[in-house]
Amino acid sequence: MNFLAWLLSQNVRKPLISILNALEALTAGDMTVRVNSNTFIEFNQLSDHINTLASNLQNILRKLSATAGDLAEVSAEINQSWRSLGRV
């Protein structure tokens, strides 16, 4: 009976550690981390949600970065226009 309990605990512990490591990496800013599938349906569902969250956050950051670049370009164009008019 002890072996069965140990085996079950190991099968639960490994995917849980993987999920916790992924969440730790996400909170540290690593949006590239993903969680591998495993044999437990509940852990698979949790892993899928974490992977979707990471992908969504990665897309948001990509769009935010692109928008920041666009704003910088527009700002530079406005400054140039003002300078050419002798207003700055």
C-alpha positions in Angstrom: 0.0 0.0 0.0 2.9 2.4 0.7 4.3 1.9 -2.8 0.9 2.8 -4.3 0.6 5.9 -2.3 4.2 6.9 -3.2 3.5 6.2 -6.9 0.3 8.3 -6.9 2.1 11.2 -5.1 4.9 11.2 -7.6 2.4 11.2 -10.5 0.6 14.2 -9.0 3.7 16.0 -7.8 5.6 16.1 -11.1 2.9 17.9 -13.1 2.2 20.2 -10.2 5.8 21.2 -10.0 5.9 21.8 -13.8 2.8 24.0 -13.5 4.3 25.9 -10.5 7.6 26.5 -12.4 5.7 27.8 -15.4 3.7 30.2 -13.2 6.9 31.4 -11.5 8.5 32.1 -14.9 5.3 33.9 -16.1 5.3 36.1 -13.0 9.0 36.9 -13.6 8.1 38.1 -17.1 8.9 35.1 -19.3 6.0 34.9 -21.6 7.6 32.2 -23.7 7.1 29.4 -21.1 4.6 26.7 -21.8 3.4 23.7 -19.7 3.6 20.1 -21.1 0.6 17.9 -21.1 0.3 15.0 -18.7 -2.0 12.1 -17.8 -4.4 13.9 -15.4 -7.3 15.6 -17.1 -7.5 18.3 -14.5 -3.8 19.1 -14.8 -4.2 19.1 -18.6 -7.0 21.7 -18.3 -4.9 23.8 -16.0 -1.9 23.5 -18.3 -4.0 24.5 -21.3 -5.3 27.6 -19.4 -1.8 28.6 -18.4 -0.5 28.2 -21.9 -3.5 30.3 -23.3 -2.8 32.9 -20.7 0.9 33.0 -21.6 0.1 33.3 -25.3 -2.5 36.1 -24.7 0.0 38.0 -22.5 2.7 37.6 -25.1 0.4 38.9 -27.9 -0.7 41.9 -25.7 3.0 42.8 -25.0 3.8 42.4 -28.8 0.9 44.8 -29.7 1.8 47.2 -26.9 5.4 47.3 -28.1 4.3 47.9 -31.7 1.9 50.7 -30.6 4.7 52.3 -28.6 6.9 52.3 -31.7 4.1 53.9 -33.7 3.6 56.6 -31.1 7.4 57.3 -31.0 7.3 57.7 -34.8 4.3 60.1 -34.7 5.9 62.1 -31.9 9.1 62.5 -33.9 7.1 63.6 -37.0 5.2 66.2 -34.9 8.4 67.5 -33.4 10.0 67.7 -36.8 7.0 69.6 -38.1 7.1 72.0 -35.2 10.8 72.6 -35.7 10.3 73.3 -39.4 7.8 75.9 -38.5 10.2 77.4 -36.0 8.0 76.8 -33.0 10.3 74.7 -30.9 
